[in-house]
């Protein structure tokens, strides 16, 4: 999932879509220039955000991994191939939310309310990212 995010971020940054999430140094890289085994704090926040709001990205990454597809490697291969008929493509897709955490989140909100949920998230965040 991180390899795909890094690859897309590189493309977007080069095309002028420069945001905090497409900055080149958000992602921890190994000496080989590929995404490192560990990640930086900001990247960890992105992963947590994506797992909560874009769970389909995790499923897609799992599917790619099972098929042996590595986005950064595919991009490098594509750079070497001539593409005389490059064009923009757009896709609109509707998907069912299959995040298994979502039903538990809804039940917690219904049973305890938004304030309790916000406090729970604050405690979790503090546990994951303690102030030292």
C-alpha positions in Angstrom: 0.0 0.0 0.0 2.8 2.4 0.9 4.7 1.6 -2.3 1.6 2.5 -4.4 1.1 5.7 -2.4 4.7 6.7 -2.9 4.6 6.0 -6.6 1.4 8.0 -7.1 2.8 10.8 -4.9 5.9 11.0 -7.1 3.8 11.3 -10.3 1.5 13.9 -8.8 4.4 16.0 -7.5 6.1 16.0 -10.9 2.8 17.1 -12.5 2.4 20.1 -10.1 -0.1 18.5 -7.7 2.1 19.5 -4.8 0.6 18.9 -1.4 1.8 17.6 2.0 1.0 14.1 0.9 2.9 14.2 -2.4 6.1 15.8 -0.9 9.1 13.6 -1.8 10.4 13.3 1.7 7.1 12.2 3.4 8.0 8.6 2.7 10.9 6.7 4.3 13.2 5.2 1.7 15.8 2.6 1.9 19.3 2.9 0.3 18.0 1.4 -2.9 15.5 4.3 -3.3 12.5 2.0 -2.6 10.0 2.4 0.2 11.7 1.3 3.5 10.4 -1.3 5.8 9.5 1.3 8.4 7.9 4.6 8.0 8.0 8.2 9.2 5.4 9.6 11.6 3.6 11.6 9.0 3.5 8.6 6.7 2.1 6.5 9.6 -0.7 9.1 10.0 -1.5 8.7 6.3 -1.6 4.9 6.6 -4.0 5.2 9.6 -6.2 7.7 7.7 -6.3 5.5 4.7 -7.2 2.4 6.7 -10.1 4.2 8.3 -11.4 6.1 5.2 -10.0 4.3 2.2 -10.1 0.6 3.3 -10.4 -0.5 -0.3 -6.8 0.7 -0.9 -5.6 -2.0 1.6 -7.7 -4.6 -0.2 -6.3 -3.5 -3.6 -2.7 -3.6 -2.2 -3.3 -7.1 -0.9 -4.7 -8.2 -4.2 -1.7 -6.6 -6.1 0.8 -8.3 -3.7 -0.9 -11.7 -4.2 -0.5 -11.2 -8.0 3.1 -10.1 -7.6 2.5 -6.6 -8.8 4.7 -3.8 -7.3 3.5 -0.4 -8.4 6.9 1.3 -8.4 8.4 -1.5 -10.5 5.5 -1.4 -13.0 6.0 2.4 -13.2 9.7 2.0 -14.0 8.9 -0.6 -16.7 6.3 1.7 -18.2 8.8 4.6 -18.4 11.0 2.4 -20.6 8.2 1.6 -23.1 7.4 4.0 -25.9 3.8 5.3 -25.7 3.1 7.2 -28.9 -0.6 7.6 -28.1 -0.6 8.8 -24.5 -4.0 10.1 -23.4 -5.8 11.0 -20.2 -8.3 8.5 -18.9 -11.0 9.0 -16.3 -13.0 6.4 -14.3 -16.0 6.8 -12.1 -16.6 3.8 -9.8 -19.1 3.1 -7.0 -18.0 0.7 -4.3 -19.7 -0.9 -1.3 -17.9 0.0 1.9 -16.4 -3.3 3.1 -14.3 -1.9 5.9 -14.8 -4.4 8.7 -14.2 -1.7 11.4 -17.1 0.5 10.2 -20.0 -1.5 11.7 -18.1 -1.5 15.1 -17.6 2.2 14.8 -21.3 2.8 14.1 -22.3 0.7 17.1 -19.9 2.5 19.4 -21.2 5.9 18.2 -24.8 4.8 18.7 -24.2 3.4 22.1 -21.8 6.0 23.5 -22.2 9.2 21.4 -19.8 11.4 19.5 -18.1 12.9 22.5 -17.1 9.5 23.9 -16.0 8.4 20.5 -13.8 11.6 20.1 -12.3 10.9 23.6 -11.6 7.3 22.6 -9.8 8.4 19.5 -7.8 11.0 21.4 -6.7 8.3 23.9 -5.7 6.0 21.1 -3.8 8.7 19.3 -1.9 9.5 22.6 -1.0 5.8 23.0 0.3 5.6 19.5 2.1 8.9 19.5 3.0 9.8 23.1 4.4 13.2 23.9 7.8 12.7 25.3 
